[in-house]
Amino acid sequence: MKSKTTPKKLMMQESDISKFERLQAQLQSLYTEFGVLAKGKPNDALNVFKLGLINKVLEEANTILNDESRPFGDFTQFDVDAMPNNSDVLLVLSMYLNGLEKLRADNITADDYERPNHWCWLVDGKVSDIRTSPPRKLKY
């Protein structure tokens, strides 16, 4: 029986945080736009321009997420020859957003537990003064 290994936790560096936040915002914006498109025409194929933009964002996301953190281990970007439709893109963007949020949740902490809305990034595993919002799936 093969034993499971615990995925190595990715630690953020200070230089990673602004890149991460920009990337998460880009993914969220794409997700919002494709949510509108998928609601109206879920099976419409993308054009090459849009697919190129999405693939660039996914390529950057793959540099931040390790193999264990990526939503699909064998997926890195969409194939231009097998043009995806709006709902395909929406699904993948959703999975990447969840992967990024998991990474963020693993690398933030409440800087003052008496004030639970004061969250900071962990940099090299230590509390920094870089503020952020609480994890999206926080349970008190």
C-alpha positions, -999 to +999 in steps of 0.1 A: +000+000+000+014+034-010+015+059+017+002+094+011+026+123+015+015+156+029+019+183+003+047+208+012+032+240+024+043+269+002+056+299+021+052+333+006+081+358+002+074+395+004+080+398-033+053+371-040+025+389-023+020+418-047+023+393-076-002+370-059-027+398-053-025+411-089-030+376-102-059+368-079-076+401-090-071+391-127-085+357-122-115+371-103-121+396-131-120+369-157-142+347-136-168+375-133-168+382-170-170+345-180-198+340-154-219+365-174-209+349-207-216+314-195-250+324-181-261+336-215-242+313-239-224+285-219-215+265-250-201+293-272-164+288-280-138+315-272-118+334-297-080+331-299-075+365-283-095+357-251-079+323-249-045+339-251-052+362-222-066+334-201-037+312-208-012+339-198-030+343-164-031+305-159+006+303-168+014+328-141-009+310-116+010+278-123+043+295-112+027+304-079+009+271-072+030+240-069+020+207-084+000+197-053-018+230-051-028+233-088-064+223-093-056+197-119-022+181-119-020+175-156-036+208-167-016+239-173-035+258-199-061+255-226-052+240-260-059+264-289-067+235-311-094+223-288-111+257-282-129+256-249-164+270-244-174+296-218-185+271-192-152+252-195-133+284-188-155+293-159-150+259-143-112+261-146-111+297-134-132+288-104-108+259-095-077+282-098-094+309-077-100+282-050-064+270-052-051+306-048-075+312-019-062+280-002-026+292-006-036+327+008-054+311+037-023+290+045-002+322+045-022+347+066-030+350+102-050+373+125-024+397+139-046+403+170-070+376+180-090+402+200-097+420+168-105+391+144-108+414+113-071+424+114-053+399+092-017+400+079+004+380+055+030+355+068+063+362+051+088+334+054+065+319+080+065+350+102+038+376+108+044+407+086+028+441+086+012+435+052-025+436+058-051+414+040-087+404+043-098+373+063-099+340+046-131+336+026-142+304+043-135+316+079-155+298+106-157+313+140 
